[in-house]
Amino acid sequence: MTLIGGAMALAALGAAALPAWREIRRTQPAELQTRAPGEFADLPQGRTHYQWSGPENAPVVVCVHGLTTPSFVWRGLIPHLTNAGAQVLSYDLYGRGFSDAPRGRQTGAFFTRQLVDLLEHQGIDVPVTLIGYSMGGAIATCFAAAHPDRVHRLVLVAPAGMGHDLGPIARLTTGVPVLGDWLFHMGYPRQLRAGIEAERARPSSVQGITELQQAQLDRRGFLRSVLSSLRGVLRHPLEGEHRAIARTNIPVTAIWGREDRVIPLRALGTLTQWNRTARQEVIDGAGHGLTYTHTKDLARALTL
């Protein structure tokens, strides 16, 4: 091998190892857990961070967050729910917030089991109102389809699972192993930071949400978990699950942002085809961050 060839080989190895080197420098979930609010449940798949809010012995509302923004996304909405007489359980999905980041494919069944395990850990054996936001809407849908007897009401806020196009970059990184992993770990952090910064000036019911969101990129296992969820949850339309829910007596409310560019409003029509009994509301002026940018409007839509 020539000197130039050897240098090129070393450079290639260094580039290939860069994502792993960056990951090692990130904070481990166990370290983050030492300063977390709330409590932890040691579940079969991993340690799960959760918090209760509101009066005891009240009807239970469970909030499921989305792909990249952990349970703090609900901080603005929770007071509206508790003031309405609900007891709210919010928790971090695996790989986000303060929960563990177990390895393995993050599918709808994977996250359904996390929620089943958490409810059993907390001794909740009565039907709950389930609110899912973005990817959390897809997870809530999977849970309701698999366990309709455990859901009193299903609320979907800008829900994923309608078969929307993730874009060419996402199709490449989620569809091609190894190379897709490398491209995702190298390019996605910048893309996510840019998207978060673009909304910095927008009003928010969650104080410091921009910094809270960006801090996720500094925790170990976050990027791996996001990519796994893109592959295991978000690439697959949930038509079968929604049609199964439509055959039950579960009331479904879907709430959309009219200016949402992540989950476009045309998904409303898709849900109508799959579940004609679902009640749907549209919040004018709201984008994908409607849980924290249009919290009062969302709370009103929930109580209609």
KEKE-3310 file (N, C-alpha, C; in steps of 0.2 Angstrom, whole numbers, plus 5000, padded with zeros to 4 digits):
npx = (5004:5003:5010:5001:4989:4988:4986:4974:4966:4967:4960:4948:4944:4944:4934:4923:4923:4919:4905:4904:4913:4909:4897:4902:4906:4895:4882:4878:4862:4861:4868:4861:4849:4851:4848:4835:4818:4803:4799:4805:4803:4807:4807:4804:4810:4818:4824:4811:4807:4795:4781:4768:4754:4741:4725:4723:4715:4707:4700:4711:4723:4734:4749:4758:4773:4782:4793:4806:4805:4804:4795:4793:4787:4774:4772:4765:4752:4748:4743:4731:4724:4724:4717:4705:4701:4708:4719:4736:4747:4763:4777:4794:4798:4808:4825:4824:4823:4824:4824:4830:4840:4837:4844:4839:4825:4814:4798:4780:4775:4785:4785:4772:4773:4781:4772:4761:4769:4772:4759:4755:4765:4762:4749:4738:4722:4711:4701:4710:4711:4720:4732:4741:4755:4761:4773:4770:4756:4755:4760:4750:4739:4743:4743:4730:4723:4728:4725:4710:4701:4707:4707:4699:4696:4703:4715:4722:4735:4741:4745:4756:4758:4750:4755:4763:4775:4792:4803:4817:4830:4827:4821:4832:4842:4834:4831:4843:4854:4869:4877:4866:4865:4877:4876:4865:4869:4879:4873:4860:4859:4863:4852:4841:4844:4843:4830:4824:4829:4823:4810:4812:4808:4795:4780:4779:4772:4780:4793:4809:4810:4817:4831:4829:4825:4836:4846:4844:4851:4863:4863:4867:4863:4851:4851:4853:4841:4831:4833:4830:4817:4811:4813:4806:4793:4788:4789:4778:4762:4747:4734:4727:4727:4719:4707:4703:4702:4691:4681:4678:4671:4678:4680:4687:4697:4705:4717:4723:4736:4734:4745:4755:4769:4776:4767:4756:4741:4733:4732:4722:4711:4715:4713:4700:4695:4699:4693:4678:4671:4678:4681:4686:4697:4704:4717:4719:4733:4743:4758:4768:4772:4761:4757:4764:4765:4752:4744:4733:4723:4723:4719:4706:4701:4702:4692:4680)
npy = (4994:5011:5026:5037:5029:5023:5033:5038:5027:5027:5039:5036:5026:5034:5043:5034:5030:5041:5044:5034:5039:5052:5048:5041:5052:5058:5061:5048:5039:5035:5044:5056:5052:5054:5067:5069:5075:5069:5051:5034:5019:5002:4993:4978:4980:4991:5005:5017:5034:5043:5054:5060:5070:5081:5077:5064:5048:5052:5052:5044:5051:5048:5053:5053:5056:5063:5059:5066:5075:5075:5070:5083:5091:5091:5100:5112:5109:5100:5107:5112:5100:5094:5104:5102:5091:5079:5066:5065:5056:5056:5052:5046:5040:5026:5030:5043:5059:5055:5042:5025:5019:5006:4994:4987:4985:4998:4997:4999:4989:4987:5000:4999:4989:4995:5004:4996:4989:5000:5004:4993:4992:5003:5000:5002:4998:5001:5008:5021:5038:5042:5051:5055:5062:5067:5056:5049:5049:5038:5028:5028:5024:5011:5005:5006:4999:4986:4984:4987:4987:4994:5007:5022:5034:5040:5052:5060:5070:5079:5067:5054:5041:5040:5038:5048:5056:5055:5061:5063:5061:5055:5044:5037:5036:5028:5017:5011:5000:5002:5012:5021:5022:5029:5041:5046:5048:5057:5068:5071:5078:5091:5095:5093:5103:5115:5115:5116:5128:5136:5138:5146:5159:5158:5158:5149:5138:5130:5133:5138:5128:5127:5125:5114:5104:5104:5099:5085:5080:5078:5067:5050:5037:5043:5047:5035:5029:5037:5035:5021:5022:5029:5019:5008:5013:5025:5023:5015:5014:5015:5009:4997:4997:5008:5006:4995:5000:5008:4999:4997:5004:5015:5032:5043:5057:5068:5081:5094:5104:5118:5124:5114:5107:5095:5084:5084:5093:5086:5073:5072:5069:5056:5049:5051:5042:5030:5029:5034:5038:5046:5061:5077:5091:5107:5118:5134:5143:5135:5125:5111:5110:5112:5108:5115:5128:5132:5130:5133:5133:5120:5114:5118:5112:5099:5098:5100)
npz = (5000:4996:5002:5001:4999:5011:5020:5015:5019:5033:5035:5031:5040:5051:5049:5048:5061:5068:5072:5083:5091:5095:5101:5113:5120:5124:5137:5149:5151:5165:5172:5170:5176:5190:5193:5190:5190:5197:5196:5195:5186:5186:5173:5163:5150:5153:5163:5167:5166:5175:5179:5191:5191:5198:5206:5217:5215:5205:5188:5176:5165:5152:5145:5130:5123:5108:5094:5096:5107:5124:5139:5144:5136:5139:5149:5149:5146:5156:5168:5163:5162:5174:5182:5176:5183:5181:5184:5180:5171:5165:5155:5150:5134:5129:5127:5127:5136:5153:5153:5151:5137:5129:5118:5102:5091:5089:5089:5086:5094:5103:5111:5115:5124:5134:5139:5144:5153:5162:5166:5173:5183:5190:5195:5188:5183:5177:5163:5154:5149:5134:5128:5114:5106:5090:5086:5097:5095:5086:5094:5104:5096:5092:5105:5109:5099:5102:5115:5118:5129:5139:5136:5139:5132:5117:5112:5099:5094:5082:5075:5070:5058:5048:5036:5030:5020:5024:5018:5006:5012:5025:5020:5014:5025:5034:5026:5022:5028:5039:5030:5030:5044:5047:5040:5046:5059:5057:5050:5055:5068:5066:5057:5066:5076:5068:5065:5078:5082:5073:5078:5089:5092:5093:5104:5119:5130:5138:5148:5142:5132:5120:5123:5131:5122:5113:5121:5122:5112:5118:5125:5128:5117:5112:5098:5092:5096:5090:5077:5076:5079:5069:5059:5064:5068:5062:5048:5044:5039:5049:5046:5048:5062:5065:5059:5066:5079:5076:5075:5088:5104:5107:5110:5099:5097:5086:5084:5075:5068:5058:5050:5050:5045:5047:5050:5039:5035:5027:5032:5040:5032:5028:5040:5042:5032:5038:5050:5053:5063:5071:5080:5074:5075:5070:5073:5070:5063:5070:5070:5070:5083:5092:5104:5114:5108:5106:5117:5125:5116:5112:5124:5125:5113:5117:5127:5121)
capx = (5000:5007:5009:4994:4984:4987:4983:4967:4963:4966:4955:4941:4943:4942:4927:4918:4922:4917:4899:4905:4917:4904:4892:4905:4907:4888:4880:4874:4856:4861:4870:4855:4844:4853:4846:4829:4812:4798:4801:4808:4800:4812:4803:4808:4814:4823:4821:4807:4805:4788:4778:4761:4751:4734:4722:4723:4708:4704:4701:4718:4725:4741:4752:4763:4776:4784:4800:4812:4804:4802:4788:4792:4782:4767:4771:4760:4745:4746:4739:4724:4721:4723:4712:4698:4699:4711:4726:4740:4753:4767:4783:4798:4799:4814:4829:4822:4822:4828:4823:4835:4840:4839:4845:4834:4821:4809:4792:4774:4774:4790:4783:4766:4775:4783:4766:4758:4773:4772:4753:4755:4769:4758:4743:4732:4719:4705:4703:4712:4711:4726:4734:4747:4757:4766:4775:4766:4750:4756:4761:4744:4735:4745:4741:4722:4721:4730:4721:4705:4698:4711:4707:4692:4696:4709:4716:4728:4737:4746:4748:4760:4755:4745:4759:4766:4782:4797:4807:4822:4835:4825:4820:4839:4845:4830:4830:4849:4858:4876:4878:4861:4866:4882:4873:4860:4872:4883:4869:4853:4860:4863:4846:4837:4846:4841:4823:4822:4831:4818:4804:4814:4804:4787:4778:4779:4770:4785:4799:4816:4809:4822:4837:4828:4825:4843:4850:4843:4857:4869:4862:4869:4857:4846:4851:4851:4834:4827:4834:4827:4810:4810:4813:4801:4787:4786:4789:4773:4755:4743:4727:4724:4725:4714:4701:4702:4699:4684:4676:4677:4667:4683:4679:4693:4697:4711:4718:4728:4738:4733:4751:4759:4773:4778:4761:4752:4734:4729:4732:4715:4707:4716:4710:4692:4694:4700:4689:4673:4668:4683:4680:4693:4698:4710:4719:4722:4740:4747:4762:4768:4773:4755:4756:4767:4764:4745:4742:4726:4718:4723:4715:4699:4699:4701:4686:4674)
capy = (5000:5017:5031:5040:5025:5021:5039:5038:5021:5029:5044:5032:5023:5039:5045:5028:5029:5047:5044:5031:5043:5057:5045:5040:5058:5060:5059:5042:5040:5034:5050:5060:5050:5056:5074:5070:5076:5063:5044:5029:5012:4997:4989:4973:4983:4996:5010:5022:5040:5046:5059:5060:5077:5081:5074:5056:5045:5056:5049:5045:5053:5046:5057:5050:5061:5061:5057:5069:5080:5070:5072:5090:5094:5092:5104:5118:5107:5097:5111:5112:5094:5093:5109:5099:5086:5073:5064:5064:5052:5058:5048:5047:5035:5024:5033:5050:5061:5052:5034:5021:5018:4999:4992:4984:4988:5002:4997:5000:4984:4989:5005:4997:4985:5000:5007:4991:4988:5005:5004:4987:4994:5008:4997:5005:4992:5004:5011:5028:5043:5041:5057:5054:5068:5065:5048:5047:5047:5032:5023:5027:5020:5004:5003:5006:4993:4980:4984:4992:4987:4998:5014:5025:5039:5041:5059:5060:5077:5079:5060:5051:5034:5041:5036:5053:5055:5057:5065:5059:5060:5050:5037:5035:5034:5023:5011:5008:4999:5004:5018:5025:5024:5034:5047:5049:5051:5063:5074:5073:5083:5098:5096:5094:5109:5120:5115:5118:5135:5140:5140:5149:5165:5156:5158:5143:5137:5126:5138:5135:5122:5126:5122:5107:5100:5103:5095:5078:5078:5077:5061:5044:5033:5047:5047:5028:5028:5041:5031:5015:5023:5031:5013:5004:5015:5030:5021:5011:5017:5012:5009:4992:4998:5013:5002:4990:5005:5011:4994:4997:5009:5020:5038:5046:5064:5070:5088:5095:5111:5120:5125:5109:5104:5088:5080:5089:5093:5081:5067:5072:5065:5049:5047:5050:5036:5024:5029:5039:5041:5051:5069:5080:5098:5110:5124:5139:5146:5131:5121:5104:5111:5115:5106:5120:5135:5134:5125:5135:5131:5113:5112:5119:5107:5093:5098:5101)
capz = (5000:4995:5008:5000:5000:5018:5023:5014:5022:5039:5035:5030:5046:5056:5047:5050:5069:5071:5076:5089:5096:5097:5106:5119:5124:5127:5144:5150:5155:5172:5175:5170:5181:5197:5194:5187:5194:5197:5199:5190:5187:5184:5169:5160:5145:5155:5168:5164:5170:5175:5184:5192:5192:5199:5212:5218:5214:5199:5181:5174:5158:5151:5140:5127:5119:5101:5092:5099:5113:5129:5142:5146:5131:5142:5155:5148:5145:5162:5172:5161:5163:5182:5184:5174:5187:5179:5187:5174:5171:5159:5155:5144:5130:5130:5123:5127:5143:5158:5153:5148:5130:5128:5111:5099:5086:5092:5085:5090:5099:5109:5115:5118:5130:5139:5142:5147:5159:5167:5170:5178:5189:5194:5198:5185:5180:5174:5157:5154:5143:5132:5123:5110:5102:5085:5086:5103:5093:5083:5099:5107:5092:5093:5111:5109:5095:5105:5122:5118:5135:5143:5134:5139:5126:5113:5109:5095:5093:5076:5075:5065:5057:5042:5029:5027:5017:5028:5014:5003:5017:5029:5016:5013:5031:5037:5022:5020:5034:5040:5027:5033:5051:5047:5037:5051:5065:5055:5048:5059:5074:5063:5055:5071:5079:5064:5066:5084:5082:5068:5082:5095:5093:5094:5111:5122:5137:5141:5148:5140:5128:5114:5126:5133:5116:5110:5126:5120:5107:5122:5129:5125:5115:5109:5091:5090:5097:5085:5070:5077:5079:5062:5055:5067:5070:5058:5041:5043:5040:5054:5044:5051:5069:5066:5057:5072:5084:5073:5077:5095:5106:5110:5107:5096:5095:5083:5084:5070:5067:5051:5047:5052:5040:5049:5049:5035:5037:5023:5036:5042:5027:5029:5046:5041:5028:5042:5056:5051:5069:5075:5079:5072:5076:5067:5076:5065:5065:5073:5067:5073:5090:5095:5112:5118:5105:5106:5123:5127:5110:5112:5130:5123:5109:5121:5131:5117)
cpx = (5004:5005:5002:4988:4983:4984:4975:4963:4962:4961:4948:4939:4941:4936:4922:4917:4920:4910:4900:4909:4913:4899:4895:4906:4900:4887:4876:4868:4856:4863:4865:4850:4845:4850:4839:4823:4808:4801:4803:4804:4805:4808:4807:4812:4819:4820:4817:4806:4798:4786:4771:4759:4744:4731:4722:4716:4704:4704:4708:4719:4733:4743:4758:4766:4778:4791:4806:4811:4801:4796:4788:4788:4775:4766:4766:4753:4743:4742:4732:4720:4719:4717:4705:4697:4703:4718:4730:4746:4757:4774:4787:4799:4806:4819:4828:4822:4827:4827:4829:4834:4842:4840:4840:4829:4815:4803:4786:4773:4779:4788:4776:4767:4777:4777:4762:4762:4772:4765:4752:4759:4766:4751:4737:4728:4712:4706:4705:4711:4719:4727:4741:4749:4762:4767:4771:4759:4750:4756:4754:4739:4737:4743:4733:4720:4723:4726:4715:4701:4701:4711:4700:4691:4703:4710:4722:4730:4743:4749:4751:4756:4750:4749:4761:4773:4787:4803:4813:4828:4833:4824:4827:4842:4841:4830:4837:4853:4865:4877:4872:4862:4871:4880:4869:4864:4876:4879:4863:4854:4859:4855:4841:4838:4843:4833:4820:4823:4826:4812:4806:4810:4797:4786:4777:4776:4775:4792:4806:4816:4815:4829:4835:4828:4832:4847:4849:4849:4863:4869:4864:4863:4851:4846:4850:4844:4829:4827:4830:4819:4807:4809:4807:4794:4784:4786:4782:4766:4751:4736:4724:4722:4720:4707:4699:4699:4692:4679:4674:4672:4671:4681:4686:4692:4704:4711:4724:4730:4738:4740:4757:4763:4776:4773:4756:4745:4730:4729:4725:4710:4708:4713:4703:4691:4694:4695:4684:4670:4672:4681:4686:4692:4704:4711:4722:4729:4745:4751:4762:4770:4767:4754:4759:4766:4757:4741:4735:4721:4718:4719:4708:4697:4698:4694:4679:4670)
cpy = (5006:5021:5035:5036:5023:5027:5039:5032:5023:5034:5041:5029:5028:5042:5040:5028:5035:5047:5040:5035:5049:5054:5043:5046:5061:5057:5053:5043:5039:5040:5055:5059:5052:5063:5075:5071:5069:5057:5040:5022:5007:4992:4983:4975:4988:5001:5016:5028:5042:5051:5059:5068:5076:5077:5067:5054:5048:5051:5050:5047:5052:5050:5054:5055:5059:5059:5059:5073:5075:5073:5079:5094:5095:5097:5110:5115:5103:5101:5112:5106:5093:5098:5106:5093:5079:5072:5062:5061:5053:5054:5048:5040:5032:5028:5041:5052:5058:5044:5031:5021:5011:4998:4988:4988:4992:5002:4999:4995:4985:4994:5003:4993:4990:5002:5002:4990:4993:5005:4999:4989:4999:5006:5000:5000:4995:5007:5019:5032:5043:5047:5056:5060:5066:5058:5045:5045:5040:5026:5022:5023:5013:5001:5001:5000:4987:4979:4988:4992:4991:5005:5017:5030:5039:5048:5059:5068:5077:5072:5058:5044:5035:5040:5042:5052:5059:5061:5060:5057:5054:5044:5034:5032:5028:5016:5008:5007:5001:5011:5023:5027:5029:5040:5050:5052:5057:5069:5076:5078:5090:5100:5097:5101:5115:5120:5117:5126:5139:5142:5143:5155:5164:5156:5151:5142:5132:5131:5134:5129:5121:5123:5115:5102:5099:5099:5088:5076:5076:5071:5055:5040:5036:5046:5040:5026:5031:5037:5025:5016:5025:5024:5009:5006:5020:5028:5017:5014:5012:5011:5003:4993:5003:5010:4998:4995:5007:5006:4993:5003:5015:5027:5041:5053:5065:5078:5089:5103:5113:5121:5120:5106:5097:5083:5084:5088:5088:5074:5066:5068:5058:5046:5046:5044:5030:5024:5035:5042:5045:5058:5072:5088:5101:5117:5128:5142:5141:5126:5114:5105:5114:5113:5112:5127:5137:5129:5127:5132:5123:5110:5113:5114:5100:5092:5099:5095)
cpz = (5000:5002:5007:5002:5007:5022:5022:5018:5030:5040:5035:5036:5051:5055:5049:5057:5072:5075:5083:5094:5099:5102:5113:5123:5127:5134:5144:5153:5162:5176:5175:5175:5188:5198:5191:5192:5193:5199:5193:5192:5183:5180:5166:5154:5147:5160:5164:5169:5170:5180:5185:5193:5194:5205:5212:5217:5209:5193:5179:5167:5158:5145:5137:5122:5112:5100:5096:5105:5118:5133:5145:5141:5133:5147:5155:5148:5152:5166:5170:5162:5170:5184:5181:5178:5185:5183:5181:5175:5164:5160:5149:5141:5131:5125:5123:5135:5148:5158:5150:5141:5128:5120:5108:5095:5090:5088:5089:5095:5105:5113:5118:5124:5135:5143:5146:5154:5164:5170:5175:5184:5193:5197:5195:5181:5177:5168:5158:5148:5141:5127:5120:5105:5096:5085:5092:5101:5089:5088:5103:5103:5092:5099:5112:5105:5098:5112:5122:5125:5140:5142:5135:5134:5123:5110:5105:5093:5088:5075:5069:5064:5051:5035:5026:5025:5022:5025:5011:5008:5022:5026:5015:5020:5035:5033:5020:5026:5033:5037:5030:5040:5051:5045:5042:5056:5063:5053:5052:5064:5071:5060:5060:5075:5075:5065:5072:5084:5078:5072:5088:5097:5094:5102:5113:5129:5141:5142:5146:5135:5122:5117:5129:5127:5113:5115:5125:5116:5111:5126:5125:5123:5112:5101:5088:5091:5092:5079:5071:5077:5072:5058:5058:5068:5064:5050:5039:5044:5045:5052:5047:5058:5070:5064:5063:5078:5082:5075:5084:5097:5109:5106:5105:5094:5092:5082:5080:5070:5059:5047:5048:5045:5041:5047:5045:5036:5033:5026:5039:5038:5027:5035:5045:5037:5033:5048:5055:5058:5073:5074:5078:5072:5073:5071:5071:5068:5068:5069:5071:5081:5094:5102:5116:5115:5106:5111:5125:5122:5110:5118:5128:5118:5112:5125:5127:5116)
residu = (MET:THR:LEU:ILE:GLY:GLY:ALA:MET:ALA:LEU:ALA:ALA:LEU:GLY:ALA:ALA:ALA:LEU:PRO:ALA:TRP:ARG:GLU:ILE:ARG:ARG:THR:GLN:PRO:ALA:GLU:LEU:GLN:THR:ARG:ALA:PRO:GLY:GLU:PHE:ALA:ASP:LEU:PRO:GLN:GLY:ARG:THR:HIS:TYR:GLN:TRP:SER:GLY:PRO:GLU:ASN:ALA:PRO:VAL:VAL:VAL:CYS:VAL:HIS:GLY:LEU:THR:THR:PRO:SER:PHE:VAL:TRP:ARG:GLY:LEU:ILE:PRO:HIS:LEU:THR:ASN:ALA:GLY:ALA:GLN:VAL:LEU:SER:TYR:ASP:LEU:TYR:GLY:ARG:GLY:PHE:SER:ASP:ALA:PRO:ARG:GLY:ARG:GLN:THR:GLY:ALA:PHE:PHE:THR:ARG:GLN:LEU:VAL:ASP:LEU:LEU:GLU:HIS:GLN:GLY:ILE:ASP:VAL:PRO:VAL:THR:LEU:ILE:GLY:TYR:SER:MET:GLY:GLY:ALA:ILE:ALA:THR:CYS:PHE:ALA:ALA:ALA:HIS:PRO:ASP:ARG:VAL:HIS:ARG:LEU:VAL:LEU:VAL:ALA:PRO:ALA:GLY:MET:GLY:HIS:ASP:LEU:GLY:PRO:ILE:ALA:ARG:LEU:THR:THR:GLY:VAL:PRO:VAL:LEU:GLY:ASP:TRP:LEU:PHE:HIS:MET:GLY:TYR:PRO:ARG:GLN:LEU:ARG:ALA:GLY:ILE:GLU:ALA:GLU:ARG:ALA:ARG:PRO:SER:SER:VAL:GLN:GLY:ILE:THR:GLU:LEU:GLN:GLN:ALA:GLN:LEU:ASP:ARG:ARG:GLY:PHE:LEU:ARG:SER:VAL:LEU:SER:SER:LEU:ARG:GLY:VAL:LEU:ARG:HIS:PRO:LEU:GLU:GLY:GLU:HIS:ARG:ALA:ILE:ALA:ARG:THR:ASN:ILE:PRO:VAL:THR:ALA:ILE:TRP:GLY:ARG:GLU:ASP:ARG:VAL:ILE:PRO:LEU:ARG:ALA:LEU:GLY:THR:LEU:THR:GLN:TRP:ASN:ARG:THR:ALA:ARG:GLN:GLU:VAL:ILE:ASP:GLY:ALA:GLY:HIS:GLY:LEU:THR:TYR:THR:HIS:THR:LYS:ASP:LEU:ALA:ARG:ALA:LEU:THR:LEU)
# end
